[in-house]
């Protein structure tokens, strides 16, 4: 079983739909410890991705990833644009000419993307960022691969890890970004970036499984 280019395109469309539907929810989360613009920014960015998609959707997966990243970079304000833009641009590295991805290639693509985010944002474990979702997701994916799981089963485990990762940010004190200025007052709130990453992972799993 593989993830096809059509499924990657479907994932991006699902992300756009989810960020439109969840705009207010993400904004409410961000209002507590941020600038109250994360939902607006993610919706704006993926709306622009949908507008631009016809110009690069015929390319291999790497070209699609790069196109998404460049679009997010140029259309999202604040930290989200550079971080998510970097995620997709770096995700293009290992998928340059790929038309489909097996589980190992999917993990490598996501791993490259997360490495780009870490490089850009200098995040560490427990900083209350999107990486506190992506790191356990990658760990779950690798464990599923080592256990011989297929992509659908691996994605189910990745979603479960993402849900736990997002919840784990609630008791954390933010050490990066706007929320870090609040010190202990950032404790008790789920990180908006971690939540938007959860939304993306859930959208990928749903697209691949056809649910």
Backbone bond lengths (Angstrom), bond angles and torsions (degrees), N, CA, C in turn:
res aa  C-N    CA-C-N  psi(-1)  N-CA   C-N-CA  omega(-1)  CA-C   N-CA-C  phi
1 X - - - 1.465 - - 1.525 109.93 -
2 X 1.304 115.98 140.18 1.463 121.52 178.73 1.529 110.15 -133.16
3 X 1.327 114.84 164.88 1.463 121.41 168.41 1.523 106.60 -95.41
4 X 1.322 116.64 120.19 1.456 121.10 -176.11 1.533 111.27 -87.17
5 X 1.311 114.83 165.72 1.460 119.13 176.54 1.527 110.74 -61.20
6 X 1.321 117.43 -38.34 1.468 120.13 177.73 1.524 111.16 -61.38
7 X 1.337 116.42 -36.12 1.460 119.18 177.78 1.528 111.88 -70.65
8 X 1.323 116.66 -34.60 1.468 119.88 174.44 1.531 109.78 -61.95
9 X 1.325 116.29 -44.02 1.464 120.22 177.02 1.525 110.63 -62.96
10 X 1.340 116.02 -41.31 1.456 120.11 177.25 1.516 112.06 -62.45
11 X 1.329 115.90 -37.29 1.469 121.17 177.13 1.525 110.78 -60.78
12 X 1.316 116.55 -46.15 1.460 119.98 -179.62 1.527 111.01 -62.40
13 X 1.328 116.29 -39.96 1.467 119.84 177.94 1.523 110.94 -66.43
14 X 1.338 116.18 -37.57 1.467 120.04 177.40 1.524 110.77 -66.36
15 X 1.331 116.24 -39.18 1.467 119.83 176.42 1.525 110.70 -60.30
16 X 1.321 115.98 -44.78 1.461 120.03 -179.87 1.525 110.75 -60.84
17 X 1.325 116.44 -43.35 1.466 120.53 179.81 1.528 110.84 -65.07
18 X 1.334 116.55 -42.38 1.465 120.50 -178.80 1.527 111.59 -67.91
19 X 1.326 117.42 -39.89 1.462 119.06 -179.41 1.526 111.36 -70.14
20 X 1.327 117.63 -28.50 1.464 120.43 172.98 1.529 109.74 -68.36
21 X 1.343 115.49 -44.12 1.465 119.92 -177.75 1.527 112.26 -71.22
22 X 1.336 116.74 -32.90 1.463 121.44 -174.53 1.528 112.98 -100.93
23 X 1.325 117.35 12.16 1.465 119.98 -176.57 1.531 111.77 -55.46
24 X 1.320 117.08 -49.19 1.466 119.86 -176.30 1.526 111.20 -67.12
25 X 1.327 116.99 -38.12 1.458 120.95 179.05 1.527 110.94 -61.62
26 X 1.339 116.39 -47.77 1.463 120.07 179.54 1.528 111.19 -65.22
27 X 1.309 115.96 -37.01 1.464 119.79 178.73 1.521 110.85 -66.51
28 X 1.350 116.34 -39.51 1.464 119.35 177.70 1.533 111.23 -62.73
29 X 1.347 116.31 -41.80 1.470 119.34 176.62 1.523 110.33 -60.98
30 X 1.313 116.24 -43.53 1.463 120.89 -176.29 1.523 111.31 -71.85
31 X 1.323 116.55 -25.60 1.465 119.80 179.45 1.525 111.34 -64.39
32 X 1.322 116.07 -30.67 1.462 120.19 -176.56 1.530 112.45 -67.91
33 X 1.342 116.94 -40.04 1.474 118.82 -173.70 1.531 112.74 -137.10
34 X 1.328 117.05 9.93 1.460 119.40 -177.58 1.518 111.66 -134.86
35 X 1.326 115.11 -145.06 1.463 121.07 -175.73 1.524 113.41 -101.08
36 X 1.336 117.35 6.99 1.473 122.32 178.62 1.523 112.48 59.22
37 X 1.344 115.79 35.47 1.471 118.14 -179.54 1.526 113.05 -132.09
38 X 1.342 118.56 3.72 1.463 119.47 -173.93 1.526 111.88 -65.04
39 X 1.330 117.00 -43.69 1.455 119.00 178.58 1.510 112.16 -63.20
40 X 1.310 116.29 -43.35 1.470 121.23 177.90 1.520 110.36 -61.21
41 X 1.329 116.38 -44.01 1.458 120.48 -177.90 1.530 112.18 -65.82
42 X 1.328 117.45 -43.82 1.462 119.90 -179.63 1.527 111.27 -66.44
43 X 1.316 116.24 -39.68 1.468 119.49 177.32 1.525 110.41 -65.32
44 X 1.319 116.39 -45.26 1.472 120.06 178.73 1.526 110.81 -60.24
45 X 1.344 116.14 -45.19 1.455 119.64 -177.29 1.516 112.71 -63.06
46 X 1.324 117.54 -45.66 1.462 119.47 -177.51 1.530 112.55 -78.65
47 X 1.323 117.32 -22.53 1.464 119.26 169.76 1.523 109.69 -64.17
48 X 1.314 115.70 -41.62 1.475 120.23 177.94 1.530 110.62 -67.84
49 X 1.338 117.14 -37.18 1.469 120.14 175.63 1.525 110.08 -58.78
50 X 1.314 117.95 -43.49 1.471 121.04 179.17 1.528 111.24 -63.86
51 X 1.325 117.23 -35.97 1.461 120.76 177.53 1.527 111.25 -66.37
52 X 1.333 115.82 -39.13 1.467 121.31 -175.97 1.531 112.89 -86.42
53 X 1.320 117.73 -17.43 1.462 121.57 -172.10 1.532 113.92 -52.75
54 X 1.336 119.56 -40.95 1.468 118.83 179.87 1.527 114.25 -59.26
55 X 1.321 117.24 -19.70 1.467 119.41 -178.10 1.521 112.60 -82.91
56 X 1.359 117.64 -15.00 1.466 118.30 -180.00 1.524 114.14 -136.43
57 X 1.329 118.67 5.65 1.463 120.08 -175.26 1.529 113.42 -70.45
58 X 1.342 117.75 -18.44 1.461 120.17 178.79 1.528 112.25 -81.72
59 X 1.311 117.45 -9.74 1.457 121.23 -179.02 1.533 110.82 -75.69
60 X 1.329 117.48 164.43 1.468 119.85 172.26 1.525 110.67 -59.85
61 X 1.314 116.65 171.95 1.462 121.20 -175.95 1.531 111.59 -56.27
62 X 1.321 117.38 -40.14 1.458 120.22 179.32 1.519 112.14 -60.75
63 X 1.307 116.76 -40.38 1.460 120.46 178.16 1.519 112.03 -66.42
64 X 1.317 115.73 -36.91 1.463 120.35 176.90 1.528 110.40 -64.99
65 X 1.334 115.92 -46.43 1.462 120.02 179.39 1.529 110.96 -59.21
66 X 1.317 116.01 -44.66 1.468 119.48 -179.79 1.519 110.85 -64.00
67 X 1.322 116.73 -41.28 1.456 120.37 178.88 1.517 112.02 -61.67
68 X 1.329 116.00 -41.61 1.460 120.20 177.38 1.526 109.96 -63.14
69 X 1.319 116.76 -46.75 1.453 120.71 -178.10 1.515 113.06 -60.78
70 X 1.317 116.06 -44.59 1.463 119.85 -180.00 1.528 110.75 -64.79
71 X 1.333 116.23 -37.62 1.462 120.16 179.24 1.520 110.88 -66.46
72 X 1.327 117.25 -43.65 1.464 120.19 179.43 1.522 110.99 -65.34
73 X 1.310 116.42 -39.29 1.468 120.84 178.52 1.527 111.12 -56.60
74 X 1.327 115.43 -40.43 1.463 120.00 -172.27 1.529 113.55 -90.91
75 X 1.338 117.72 -6.90 1.465 118.42 -172.77 1.523 114.82 -123.29
76 X 1.346 117.61 -10.83 1.466 120.39 179.99 1.518 109.75 -110.42
77 X 1.330 115.84 132.90 1.449 120.62 177.26 1.513 111.94 -86.31
78 X 1.314 116.20 -179.89 1.453 121.77 177.45 1.512 112.60 65.66
79 X 1.339 115.71 -152.67 1.462 121.00 -177.88 1.526 112.23 -81.46
80 X 1.330 117.35 -24.06 1.464 120.65 -172.86 1.522 112.78 -62.53
81 X 1.326 117.26 -40.59 1.456 120.60 -178.89 1.514 112.63 -60.79
82 X 1.332 118.44 -55.67 1.463 120.06 178.67 1.534 113.15 -60.71
83 X 1.345 117.55 -38.50 1.461 119.57 -176.73 1.524 111.87 -72.66
84 X 1.323 117.42 -52.14 1.460 119.34 179.37 1.529 111.43 -70.29
85 X 1.330 116.64 -33.60 1.459 119.44 175.49 1.513 111.10 -61.20
86 X 1.337 116.15 -45.76 1.460 121.14 177.48 1.524 110.96 -62.37
87 X 1.333 116.74 -40.41 1.468 120.48 178.58 1.526 110.48 -53.85
88 X 1.317 117.66 -51.29 1.464 120.71 -176.53 1.531 112.17 -72.04
89 X 1.309 117.41 -37.45 1.468 119.90 179.44 1.523 110.51 -64.78
90 X 1.329 116.43 -43.06 1.465 119.18 177.87 1.530 111.47 -70.63
91 X 1.327 116.90 -30.64 1.466 120.63 177.49 1.526 111.43 -64.97
92 X 1.321 116.23 -19.45 1.464 120.51 178.60 1.521 112.63 -75.93
93 X 1.327 117.34 -15.63 1.466 121.77 -172.33 1.520 112.79 -58.06
94 X 1.313 116.76 -51.07 1.464 120.35 -175.02 1.523 113.14 -92.05
95 X 1.325 116.63 -2.60 1.469 120.25 -175.47 1.528 112.23 -114.65
96 X 1.310 115.92 18.99 1.468 121.52 -170.46 1.521 114.07 -46.86
97 X 1.342 117.25 -50.47 1.465 119.96 -176.12 1.523 112.70 -113.20
98 X 1.333 117.24 11.36 1.464 121.16 -174.49 1.522 112.16 -74.00
99 X 1.320 115.70 140.73 1.468 122.30 173.88 1.526 111.00 -107.92
100 X 1.335 116.55 -12.74 1.457 122.33 175.42 1.528 108.14 -156.60
101 X 1.332 115.56 161.48 1.467 121.11 -176.01 1.521 109.87 -130.34
102 X 1.339 116.64 127.30 1.456 118.25 167.74 1.521 107.66 -80.89
103 X 1.328 117.76 179.31 1.458 120.04 -174.79 1.521 111.61 -60.86
104 X 1.329 117.32 -41.40 1.468 120.00 179.79 1.518 111.19 -62.01
105 X 1.335 116.58 -41.00 1.469 120.56 -179.98 1.525 111.23 -69.58
106 X 1.341 116.78 -36.70 1.460 120.66 177.21 1.520 110.21 -63.56
107 X 1.328 116.71 -44.83 1.461 120.93 178.03 1.521 110.86 -61.27
108 X 1.320 116.70 -43.99 1.462 120.65 179.21 1.527 111.32 -61.43
109 X 1.336 116.77 -41.91 1.461 121.05 178.66 1.527 110.79 -59.80
110 X 1.330 116.33 -48.22 1.459 120.43 -179.34 1.525 111.29 -68.11
111 X 1.325 116.13 -37.90 1.461 121.10 179.03 1.529 110.75 -62.06
112 X 1.315 116.36 -43.42 1.467 120.23 177.55 1.526 110.72 -61.92
113 X 1.343 115.47 -42.54 1.461 119.80 179.47 1.512 112.26 -61.85
114 X 1.328 116.51 -45.54 1.464 120.88 -179.97 1.524 110.92 -65.58
115 X 1.330 117.01 -38.37 1.466 120.15 177.44 1.525 110.60 -59.85
116 X 1.320 116.31 -37.19 1.457 120.35 177.13 1.515 112.25 -65.16
117 X 1.324 116.40 -40.74 1.461 120.92 178.23 1.528 110.33 -64.33
118 X 1.328 116.27 -43.76 1.471 120.28 179.75 1.520 110.70 -62.79
119 X 1.325 115.76 -42.69 1.460 120.23 179.31 1.528 110.67 -61.44
120 X 1.323 115.30 -41.15 1.461 119.71 -175.94 1.525 112.04 -75.88
121 X 1.351 115.99 -43.00 1.455 119.39 -173.89 1.510 115.05 -97.86
122 X 1.351 117.04 -7.56 1.467 122.37 -179.68 1.539 112.08 55.81
123 X 1.326 116.33 34.80 1.468 120.61 -178.43 1.520 111.33 -74.60
124 X 1.325 115.06 147.00 1.453 122.88 173.82 1.526 108.35 -125.46
125 X 1.326 116.05 162.66 1.457 120.48 179.56 1.531 110.08 -55.92
126 X 1.331 115.24 133.16 1.457 120.28 177.40 1.513 115.16 84.84
127 X 1.333 117.76 7.35 1.465 120.43 179.35 1.526 112.85 -79.26
128 X 1.337 118.23 -5.09 1.466 123.62 -179.51 1.527 110.01 69.60
129 X 1.342 115.17 58.22 1.461 121.42 179.56 1.524 109.89 -133.03
130 X 1.312 116.30 178.81 1.457 122.30 176.42 1.528 111.60 -58.74
131 X 1.321 116.80 -27.21 1.469 119.92 -179.34 1.519 112.31 -66.39
132 X 1.333 117.06 -24.15 1.455 119.92 176.64 1.528 111.73 -70.44
133 X 1.308 117.11 -10.34 1.468 122.58 167.91 1.518 110.45 -94.35
134 X 1.324 116.90 -46.87 1.470 119.88 -172.72 1.523 113.33 -67.64
135 X 1.326 118.36 -35.94 1.466 119.08 -179.26 1.526 112.18 -63.24
136 X 1.337 119.98 -49.69 1.472 118.11 176.63 1.520 113.39 -66.17
137 X 1.312 117.25 -28.07 1.470 120.31 176.18 1.527 110.06 -64.27
138 X 1.303 117.05 -46.30 1.461 120.83 178.23 1.518 111.10 -63.26
139 X 1.333 116.61 -40.73 1.460 120.18 178.40 1.523 110.91 -62.09
140 X 1.328 116.60 -43.80 1.465 120.77 178.69 1.522 111.12 -63.96
141 X 1.335 116.95 -38.71 1.462 120.90 179.36 1.527 111.08 -64.43
142 X 1.318 115.90 -43.24 1.466 119.94 -179.73 1.530 111.10 -66.47
143 X 1.315 116.33 -40.59 1.467 119.72 178.29 1.528 110.72 -64.53
144 X 1.326 116.58 -39.44 1.465 120.49 177.91 1.524 110.81 -64.70
145 X 1.327 116.37 -41.28 1.461 120.42 178.50 1.527 110.16 -63.27
146 X 1.325 116.93 -45.58 1.465 120.94 -179.55 1.530 111.82 -63.30
147 X 1.339 115.88 -28.30 1.460 120.42 179.90 1.528 112.00 -85.06
148 X 1.332 116.76 -1.43 1.459 120.70 178.66 1.513 114.61 83.48
149 X 1.329 117.83 16.04 1.461 121.50 -179.71 1.525 110.96 -68.15
150 X 1.328 116.50 151.78 1.456 119.67 173.47 1.535 108.78 -82.98
151 X 1.321 116.58 177.05 1.460 120.22 -173.69 1.523 111.69 -64.09
152 X 1.323 117.55 -40.69 1.464 119.92 -178.85 1.524 111.14 -62.04
153 X 1.333 116.81 -45.69 1.461 121.02 179.04 1.528 110.65 -65.39
154 X 1.325 116.46 -39.19 1.464 120.54 178.37 1.525 110.67 -62.89
155 X 1.330 116.16 -42.27 1.463 119.84 -179.71 1.521 111.23 -65.99
156 X 1.324 117.41 -35.14 1.468 119.98 175.67 1.524 110.36 -60.52
157 X 1.330 115.98 -42.86 1.464 120.41 178.42 1.533 111.04 -67.64
158 X 1.318 115.95 -34.92 1.464 120.37 178.50 1.530 110.92 -66.84
159 X 1.321 116.63 -39.30 1.471 120.08 177.52 1.519 110.47 -64.04
160 X 1.332 116.37 -45.01 1.466 119.83 178.38 1.521 111.06 -59.54
161 X 1.340 116.72 -41.78 1.466 120.56 178.43 1.527 110.90 -66.17
162 X 1.323 116.67 -37.48 1.468 120.73 179.31 1.524 110.92 -66.09
163 X 1.325 116.62 -41.18 1.462 119.92 178.62 1.525 111.18 -62.60
164 X 1.324 115.72 -43.25 1.460 119.70 177.39 1.525 111.23 -66.52
165 X 1.332 115.82 -38.93 1.458 119.96 179.46 1.518 112.26 -62.95
166 X 1.328 116.18 -42.79 1.470 119.78 179.15 1.523 110.57 -63.92
167 X 1.335 116.40 -43.79 1.472 120.31 178.81 1.532 111.00 -64.11
168 X 1.325 116.04 -33.57 1.471 119.50 -177.33 1.518 112.66 -64.92
169 X 1.350 117.10 -19.58 1.465 119.15 179.94 1.523 112.43 -75.60
170 X 1.346 117.55 -16.54 1.467 120.04 -176.11 1.528 112.16 -58.87
171 X 1.343 119.68 -50.30 1.466 118.92 -178.82 1.528 114.56 -81.47
172 X 1.309 117.56 -2.69 1.462 119.70 -178.08 1.525 111.77 -76.82
173 X 1.318 115.63 150.91 1.467 121.51 169.52 1.516 107.86 -96.18
174 X 1.315 116.09 126.10 1.461 120.89 -175.91 1.526 111.43 -64.88
175 X 1.321 115.29 134.95 1.462 120.43 177.56 1.530 112.28 -121.99
176 X 1.313 116.24 6.85 1.467 120.93 178.67 1.527 108.82 -138.82
177 X 1.316 116.27 150.62 1.455 121.58 172.52 1.521 114.55 73.91
178 X 1.315 114.06 -169.17 1.465 122.11 -176.67 1.526 111.24 -56.99
179 X 1.332 117.10 -38.66 1.465 120.71 -176.68 1.527 112.21 -63.59
180 X 1.323 117.21 -26.53 1.469 119.84 -177.19 1.520 111.71 -64.98
181 X 1.341 117.39 -22.86 1.461 120.31 179.86 1.528 111.81 -68.01
182 X 1.336 116.46 -19.91 1.456 120.61 -176.82 1.523 112.96 -84.00
183 X 1.329 116.88 -11.60 1.457 120.01 -179.94 1.519 111.56 59.19
184 X 1.323 116.37 -129.01 1.462 121.19 -176.18 1.530 112.67 -66.24
185 X 1.311 117.57 -19.80 1.469 119.81 178.65 1.526 112.12 -69.17
186 X 1.349 117.37 -13.91 1.471 119.59 177.01 1.526 111.74 -78.16
187 X 1.339 116.82 -13.04 1.463 121.17 178.46 1.525 109.77 -70.76
188 X 1.338 116.09 140.38 1.460 120.34 176.91 1.518 114.48 97.65
189 X 1.327 116.75 4.97 1.466 120.60 -179.10 1.531 109.94 -128.22
190 X 1.313 116.34 136.95 1.466 120.55 178.04 1.523 109.73 -75.54
191 X 1.322 115.94 135.10 1.464 120.71 -177.33 1.522 110.96 -69.57
192 X 1.326 116.01 133.02 1.461 120.92 -177.31 1.529 111.97 -67.66
193 X 1.327 117.17 -39.66 1.465 120.03 178.87 1.515 112.34 -66.13
194 X 1.333 116.27 -38.67 1.463 120.03 175.17 1.524 110.22 -62.17
195 X 1.336 116.14 -36.16 1.463 120.80 -178.74 1.521 111.46 -71.91
196 X 1.321 117.99 -39.16 1.466 119.35 177.38 1.526 110.56 -67.35
197 X 1.335 117.57 -32.72 1.467 120.38 174.63 1.527 110.46 -66.05
198 X 1.328 117.00 -41.28 1.465 121.14 175.47 1.524 110.50 -58.16
199 X 1.320 116.73 -44.21 1.466 120.97 179.14 1.529 110.69 -59.20
200 X 1.323 117.02 -41.66 1.464 121.08 179.57 1.522 111.74 -64.35
201 X 1.321 116.89 -42.28 1.465 120.76 -178.24 1.518 110.43 -67.87
202 X 1.319 116.88 -42.01 1.462 120.89 177.47 1.533 110.77 -62.88
203 X 1.326 116.71 -38.12 1.465 120.80 179.00 1.531 110.64 -65.82
204 X 1.331 116.76 -38.62 1.464 120.44 178.21 1.520 110.51 -64.01
205 X 1.335 116.69 -46.65 1.461 120.42 -179.21 1.521 111.23 -62.58
206 X 1.336 116.32 -42.97 1.455 119.95 -179.33 1.525 111.65 -65.40
207 X 1.321 116.66 -37.98 1.461 120.45 -179.88 1.520 111.08 -66.97
208 X 1.321 117.31 -45.79 1.458 121.29 -177.55 1.533 111.40 -67.17
209 X 1.349 115.93 -37.45 1.459 119.10 -179.01 1.516 112.21 -80.03
210 X 1.339 116.11 -14.98 1.461 120.82 -179.55 1.502 113.56 80.75
211 X 1.344 116.84 14.44 1.456 120.09 -178.69 1.525 111.09 -88.29
